[in-house]
């Protein structure tokens, strides 16, 4: 079964490695890395030929390396993230095996590998696959360092922590050092908290983080005359240490969510689908572990529950919340949950476990069957292959696995893989076929437009930026009328931008229009082929 699931899992993820981009963040991150390559830069990030200050550099450096080796493509963008995800599985296995044994380690790996939002974000790649590997890897080496000082663990713990900081910022240390603090606190090793090796670890971590500070310093702190976030004298280092972290936490930074104050239960209900099909059992595992701690019964380890819950609490208190934030600590959640997949539970616990598994299994299968009916794809090839392959796996499980909870667990894994193979092979390709940004970029990539200048009227047209073979400039829509455009200039605009230009009585000419699906969320009306046209829109190439 291990080999079967490894092959199945690789098939599901590699089915999505070459899917065209369908969310703006992917287009932005890939464009930033592409610009590093084309500008022969390493430290300074640019988008639309303008300085960019938001996320740290580490993911862009890994993609830059991939682009240098394999060329600029969507699969070369996703490849480093997939490799880091495999690294997260490796460290999840090592940590689980260290404390719980081989059987639980394999279960933890399967839980992490088949969590719904993990598979989705291996296609819709952001920073989370990197963070999963870096956080669980740091905690693993710190756990070994806590028992016995070794130079390899010391260096790797510092290096992985530094890379995590250079991926998302300093808040990631809440999970990493919070895990260590919880382990020492609950084991009553109070003196161990003040051992000199932890100070050395922090200092070495800071040393490994120097490239990030240097990059921010030379691009922003050395140039107070630059305009960033509509103001000057912006310190990149201050932004990295404070505003990008605490500003987002309070939702009062330059980049913030609109019309929201955050909800303390946001991730409680988000995990029901993001950590499906394991969320219900995870909640039960948390309840049981907290009860054991309250009764002063010793747990096997406290790293995972401490680091995982501390960062989950921080995310829940934050006023800036996005569904994929918790993916960072999914390896910890998987390790907390895994023992409860095999251990003897109470009668209620056993019924609850089986009910959770079967509820998600049936839901995933039913959702894909209903989706395929309404989606009505032109070709049924991938759906038929999906049904045959995972149907055979399910039959094998039903007849070869004896224990009811093991059978239900493996069938839940199979249902997730069945569903996500369909998403990667069928649904996402249909969605991207309606992406006007890709169509417009392909149109302008033709030889007839080799000598044109291209501009966009919004900074959120990043898929267009990535797929364009030419540099894209940015002109605020408010400046369109007064902008003196070079000869042969073309502007990319969506429907809202066109409406704004018409309202302002701007003088422009439509060169070409392209049909598009304008949302990142996939609405039921789009899935239903009969009503799809109702949610489609247009994007335009215009000239002055």
Secondary structure, DSSP 4 states (H G I P E B T S, - for coil): -HHHHHHHHHHHHHTSTTPPP-SHHHHHHHHHHHHHHHTT-SS--EETTEE--SS-SHHHHHHHHHHHHH-S-HHHHHHHHHHHHHHHHHHHHHHHHHHH-HHHHHHHHHHHHT-HHHHHHTTS-SSHHHHHHHHHHHHHHHHHHHHS--HHHHHHHHHHHHHHHHHH-GGGHHHHHHHHHHHHHHTT-TGGGG-HHHHHHHHHHHHHTHHHHHHHIIIIIT-TTS-BTTBSS--HHHIIIIIIIIIHHHT-SSS--SS----TTHHHHHHHHHTTTSHHHHHHHHHHHHHHHHTTPPPS-SHHHHHHHHHHHHHHH-SS--GGGGGGGHHHHHHHHHGGGTS---HHHHHHHHHHHHHHHHHHHHHHHHHHHHH--S--HHHHHHHHHHHHHHHHHHHH--SHHHHHHHHHHHHHHHHHHHIIIIIHHHHHTT-HHHHHHHHHTSGGGTT-EEEESSTT-HHHHHH-SS-EEE--GGGTTT--PPTTEEEEEEHHHHHHHHHTT---EEEEEEEEE--SS--HHHHSTTTGGGGEEEEEEEE-
